């Protein structure tokens, strides 16, 4: 099978470690033929891994898109604030587009990407990969098959884990809302997309509450320096000690992102200047670390979703309560239980259990690989209608994130249909 050829825009952690590695492991699906990345080390690393000649290595996506078409498709893994401009430029240049989430950092930006895609006739797929995991595909299969009757309520949680939250949403690129976006968008557009896809109808009303509870200046230990490595009085007991987190033996993600040179010496050397070396209580972060969303959907289903930073492990759970039974699942464990109501059996009705294994390794429980394969299959089959349906769901999922943030920030109920009309 001939692979879909693509250019890569943004050779950072996701561009290189996720999409680049997927291409190397699946050479019959995807082949990168050009790269645009301003950081010289990252650009050269990606080019070497994929055999990309110098004349197809660019310092910016603007430089790349000024050239004649270099491949049929573009994988865009730039930072969030660049998504709108770089995505629309790729579409105008003639590329079909696989775009990292979130699709844009504003409501109008999300809508504009969809408008430009339809104006140019190009295909767009947003990388919200939970739809393509074996686990959530089985959940949807059971819902659509009527295994528990009509869905009445859905309860979902995303438990980020304290170390992951501190890395990405305190010290990292997504800590400052004004420079990236709110947590419910940058982290949880996955989940907003997922519930919209599972229920197959848009939301009607949205409420939300949340706040930044722990990673605040007033919780800073007395005498804590700006950088952990400068001699913190609680260094031995602090769970967020950067010297221990990033300067140890492991060099896997998230440790791998603080230095191109993954040696222990190189990682420790940057901890006095890197944002990842900062005290978590002395950062400029504004993203909330706890948030709850409650929404009513057009079919009457009531949905509650919670994102929580302060957990030991990262994992997602789901419960779907139906008119004829209950479905419950733990995504990372790959366990789904379906139980139907039975007359006069109050304690332990029979259950149908599924133990889901991922055929693909990698992030998002195999969803990244599943998403890329869906994109390349649709392009190979010229099935643009399927990609367009997926794009509409992604748009509505993103708008649900914005509605939830408006409800939280303004302490009010948002009428989704009137305030976040998805018609373009």
N, C-alpha and C positions, 0 to 999 in steps of 0.2 A: 504494500500500500504506500503510495507516494505521500510524504508528509506535507502538511500545510506550511508554507514558508511565511515567516513573520519577522518584523523588526521589533527590537525591544527598546522602550524608552524608560530609563531609570534602572540602573544596575545595582541597586542597593540590596538589602537583605531579601525582600520579597522577589525582586526581579531576578536576582542571581540564585538564591538558595531554594526558592519555591518554583518559579516558572522556568528558570534556566535548567535546574536539575531535572524537572519533569521532561523537558525536551531531550536531555541527554539520556534519560532512562527510557524514553518512548520515542525513538528516532523515526518511527513510522507514523507518528502523530504530528509532530511539530519540529520545525527546524528554524533556528534563528540565523538570519543572513546579514543583519546590521545591528548596531547598538548606538544609542545616544546616552551619554552620561557625563556630567561635568567633572566628576572626580576622576582624575587620571588613573589612579590605582585600580579603582573599581572597573573603569572602562577597559583597561588592558587585561585585567583578570578575566572578565567576561569574554572578551574577544579571543583570548587564548583558549579558554574552555570550549568555545564553539567554532574555532577556526575561521574567525571573521577577519578579512584582510583590512589593512590600514585605511584604504580608501572608503571603507564602509563603517568606519568608527568616527562618531561625531561628538562634539563637546556639548551640544544642546539639541533638543528636539526641533527647535526652529531651523537650525542648520540642516537637520535630516529632512524635514518636510519641505524644504526648498528644493530638494533634489527630485528628479523623476522617480516614480514609484519604484521602491526597492523590493517589495514583496506584496502579496495580496492582503496581508493582515498586519496589525500592530498590537503588541501587548504593552499596555501602558501601566507602569509601576512607579510613576512619579509620586512626589508627596502630595497630600490632599489638596493644598491650596493651588497646585498646578493643574489639577485634573480638568477643570472646565476649559481653560485655554488650550492645553495640549490635546485634549480629546477632540474638541471641535476642529482644531488645526489638522489632526490626523484624518478626520472624516472629510474635511474639505480637500485634503490632498489625495483622497481616493482609497484610503485604507478601511477595511473592516476592522472592528475594534473590540479587543478584550481589555476591559478597564478595571483596575483594582478598585475596591470599595474604599471609602464612600465615593459615589459617582461625582459629587461636588459638595461644597461646604455651604451652599445656600439653596433655598427652594428654587429660585429662579435659575440658578446654575444647573440643577438637575433637569428642569424642564427644557432648558436650552439645548442640552446634549441630546435629548430625545427629539426635539424639533429639528436640529441639524442632521441627525441620523435619517430622519424621514425625508427631509428636503433633498439630501444627497443620495438617498437610496442605499446607504451603507448599513451593514449589520453591526449591532452593538450588543455585547454581553457584559454585564457587570459581575465582578467576581464576588458574589455572595454564595459561597460554596456549600453551605449547609444543606441546601436543596439536593445536592448531588452526593451526599454521604449515604452509604447503605442503611444507616440507622434511620435517618429522617425519611428516606424513600419508603421504608417499611412502615413508619408511622402514617404517612399519607396514604399508602396502599390500604391500610386497615380502616382509616377514616372513610376513604372514598368507597370502600366495599361495604360500609354500613355495619362494621363489626360491633360497634357500640351504639348504633342508632344515630340519631341526629346530635351533633355536638352542641352542648348547652354551655359549657364553660371550658376554658383552657387556662392552665396555670403553668408558667414556664419560669425557669431561673437560669441565669448565667453567673456562675461563681468564678470570679476572675483569678483568685489566689493573691495573697498579699504581695508576694515577691514579684509577680507579673505586673500587678497594678503599679507598684513602686517603680518598676523598670520603665514601663511604657507610658503611664499616665501621671507620673509625678516627675521623675527625672527625664523622661524621654520625650519623643516628638509630639505626643498627644496630651501633654500635661496642661498646656495653656490653651484654653478654649479659643481665645482670640487669634491664635496662630494655627489652629487646626479645625476645631469644632467641638461641640459638646459630646460627652461620653456616650450618650444615648444614640448618637450618630456614628462617631468614630469607632466605637467598639460594638455597639448593639444594633447597627443597621443589619447585621447578620440575622439577629433574632426578629427584628421588625419585618424583614423580608420573609423570614421563615413562617411566621404566623399568618401573614397575608397569603402566602402560597398554600399553606395547609388548609385554610378556610375557604379560599377561592372567592372571597368577597372583600370589599373595602371596609375600613372602619367608619363609624358614624360619629361617636363622641369619644374624647380622650381626656383623661386626667392623669396627673403625675405629681409625685413628691420626691424630693431628694436633696442631699446636701454634701458638702465636704466635711467629714466628721473627724478624721484622724490626722491627715497630713497637713497640719496647720502650724504656724509659728508658735502659737501659745502652748502646743504640745511638745515643743523642743526641749530635750534634756538641758538642764542648766550647764552652761559652759561648752555646749556643742559647737565645734568650728564649722565653717562653711563646707569644707571638704573632710570626709571621714578620715582620710589618711593623715590629716594634720594633728592627730592626737586627741581623739574624743574621750571624755571621761567615762562614757558608758560603752566603749567599743566592744568589750568582751561580752556584753549581754544584749546589745541592740540587734534585733532581727534584720535590720536593714543596713548593717555595716557594709559599705561598698567594698572595702578592702577584702572582706571575706567572700562577698558575693561574686566579685569580678576578678579577684586576684588569686583564686585557688587553682586546683588542678584541672577542672573542667574548662573546656573552651567552646562548648556547644552553645546554641542559642539559649538564653539571651546574652550570655557572656560574649559571644562572637562578634556582636555589633559594635563594641567599644573600640576596636582596633583591627585594621586589616591584617596586621601581624598578630596572630593568635597566641604567640608564645606568652608564657606567664610573665616574663620580664617586661615585654612590651605592654601588656595589659596593665600591669602595676605602675608602669612609668607614666601613664596618662591619667591616673586617678586623681592627680592634683589639679588637673585642668579640664578634664572631661565633665560634661553635664551629669554623667552617670556616677561620678565620684562625689556628688554633693550630698549633704545631709538631707534626708527626705523631709525634714521639718523646716528647712530653710530654702526651699525651692520657690519658684515663681508660679507654681501650679495653681490652676483654678478649676480643673475638672472635678465634678462631684465624685465621691467614692461609694455612695449608696444611692440607689434610685428605684422607685417602684412606679410602674405604669399600669393603669386600669383603663380598658377601652371596651366599648360596645361595637360589635360589627353588624353589617347590614342584614345578616341572617338571624340576628338576635343573640348570637354567642357572646358571652362575657369573657373577656381575657384579662388576666393579670400577669405581669412580667416583672421580675426583680433582677437587677444587676447588683452584685455584691463584691466589694473588693476584699473584704476581710475574712477570707477563707484560707484553709491550709492548701487545698488542692484546686486546680482549675477543672471545672466540670459543668455540664448542663443537665437539667432535668426537665421533664414534661409530664403533665397529667391532662388528659382529655376526658371530661365527664360527659357522657352521652345519655340519651333518652332510654337506652337499653343496656348500658354497662359503662365500664371505666377502662381507660388505657393509661398505663404509667410506664415511664422509661427513664433510664440513666444513660446518657449518650456515650460517655467515655467508657463505661463498662459494657456497652453494647447490649443491654438487657431491656426488653420490652415485654410487659405483661398485659394481656387483655382478659378482662373478667366481665361476664354478662350477668345481669340480674336474674335470680332464680327465686321463684315463690317459695316461701317458708325455709329459705336457707340464708340465715342472717349472719353467719360467721365466716364461712370460708367457701364461697362458690368455686366451681372448677375454673381453672384459668388456662389460657393459651399463652405459652411463653416462647419468645424468639431470642436467640442469642446471636447477635449480629457480629460478624467479623469483617474487617476491612480488607478488601483485595489489594488496596494500594496503601503504601506507607506514605508518610509525609504529614504536613499540617492539616488541620481541620478534618481529622478522621477520614482521610481519603477524599475529601471534598474538592481540594484543589485539583487533583488529578481528574476527578469526575467532571469538574467544570470545564477544564481544558479539553477533555475528550468530547464533551457535549458541543463545545464551540467548534472544534475542528470537524466533527461529524456533520454538523449543520452546514458548515461552509462547503464541505466536500459534496454533500447532497443538495446544495443550494436551497436549503430549507430556511429561508429568511423569515418566513411567517412564524416559525417556532421561536426563533431568537427575538422577534418583535414582541411576541406574547410575554416572553420572559422579561424583556426590558420594561414592559408596562407594569408587571408585578414589582420589579425592582424599583421603579419610580414611586409606586404607591407605598412600598415598604420604607423608602427613604423619607417620603413626606410624612409617614407616621412617626418617624424619629423626630422630625422638626415639630410636628404637632405636640408630641410628648414634651419636648423641651420648652415649647411655648407655655404649655399647661403648668409645668414645674416652675419656670422662671416668673410667670405672671400670676400664679396661684389661682387658676381658673379652669373651667371646663371648656375645652376646644370643640367646636362644631366642625368636624373634619370635612364634611361634604361642602359646607359653604366657605370655609377659610382655606382649605387645601384642595380645591377642585383639581382633579387629575386630568381633566380635559385640556388639550393643548390648543 
